[in-house]
């Protein structure tokens, strides 16, 4: 099919049009597209490269032959790509006719009415996700592209019993009753799986989740706690929320349903170590389920752990300076605790005693009188603590929290412990394949026997087949099962040219062989790696400096 193309099409619109044509099964050559869109072949090459990245986010890839570029995949995979494009910019999706605007609003109105009438809890973002999925399914079916069959592994079978969840069918019948669309059995099955996985609290009660799965989540929390060197195992909120989230995540991935995390770049930038350690921990957690996690999914899990860290992190102490006696002190302390409930303690002192006090564990001072310059920030308030005073106290609290976060991120350097571990295991080489790189790094290890080397190398390759260990910005972190590692070793291979690593290009490979006894070392290693991802030149320079 040859399209009539307007010369005024922008590059973003052109990319979407090319993507849609690929999803419709066309084989497209650079020369053909260059002539149709009146642009250079290099512009088309850039377009295809951008489209490949979109497919890569869904662990899918384009194919190439003599006829050009094309995509071979299932209808479910096609709708995953369309949903990702839509979720990243709904308004643009309407404009580019990726999503039928009128149908979207019709489905949204009817489904929202049905959900509210049945008093079902669901967030706006998850509702939008479901509505987009249903709209795309209807839109594609009307164009002749139908979802014909869905296969799921044993983990998801309980969700395919309609008699357990008749409300899902009732929700979809609301659309049928309003003459929007009549769903086939395969489509009902697909959407049932998707809706259950999309955050409806009604469908995820404590007694539904198997104890075995809860135990696995508890082990994941312990693994990540060890990696972060921060014990989060006693946080009941983390355990419950993470259990539900991961249970829904696995169901969602079984249904080949995706979510886009709009905060993923901020998460990586602001909490790189947490993201890295969570990435490492989830690799082992996801293995039994045969699922591949995207950056978006890892980012959502990282948020749960960062929230737990924030709950555990408290300000040390606020010092309250007041000359008006204990009554006023209690009054002000109560007001401060109302807006800052996580404060460890609020102590009272006179302005005279302040001169001789140790302020090491004091975060800031609140005073009803003017003070001489202090080593800690001072918030001056009136004796009655007005709403404006409360804002000043809160602002000081926020400044301190932000300053601590920034300080933690800025003061990242290679510790002597890490230097000792990697200094003899840094290599600069010219290798051309993933196989050659992993073989090279394993040959540099000191194994007791060839058999033990083979067992661990096979485990590394098994993990790679399940999910690529590519992280970001040219970094890959192949790693072995800690149960098989007898002696911890971290090796770093820096290549002169990038090599193929699944769907990505890699030029820095960090082989992590970490034993169960040394999981606490993961934090400092991932901290270093995430810093390198942010600034590769810094990382390479440091490796040259540290290498013996």
Buried (B, 14 or more C-beta within 10 A) or exposed (E): EEEEBEEEBEEBBBBBBBBBBBBBEBBBBBEBBBEBBEBEEEBBEBBBEBBBEBBBBBBBBBEEEEEBBBBEBEBBBBBBBBBBBBBEBBEBBBBBEBBBBEBBEBBBEBBBEBBEEEEBEBEEEBBBBBBBBBBBBBBBBEEEBEBEEBEBEEBBEEBBEEEBBEBBBEBBBBBEEBEBBEBEEEBBBBBBBBBBBBBBEBBBEEEEBEEEBBEBBBBBBBBBBBBBEBEBBEBEEBBBBBBBBBBBBBBBBBBBBBBBBEBBEEBBEBBBBBBBBBBBBBBBBBBEBEBBBBBBBBBBBBBBBBBBBEEBEBBEBBBBBBEEEEEBBEBBBEBBEEEBEEBEEBBBBEBEEBEEEEBEEBBBBBBBEEEEEBEBBBBBBEBEBEEEBBEBBBEBBEEBBEEEBEEEBEEBEBEEEBBEBBBEBBBEEEBEEBEBBBEBBBEBBEBEEEEBBEBBBEBBBEBBEBBBBBBBBBBBBBBBBBEBBEEBBBBBBBBEEEBEBBBBEBBBBBBBBBBEEBBEBBBBBBBBBBBBBBEBEEBBEBBEEBBE
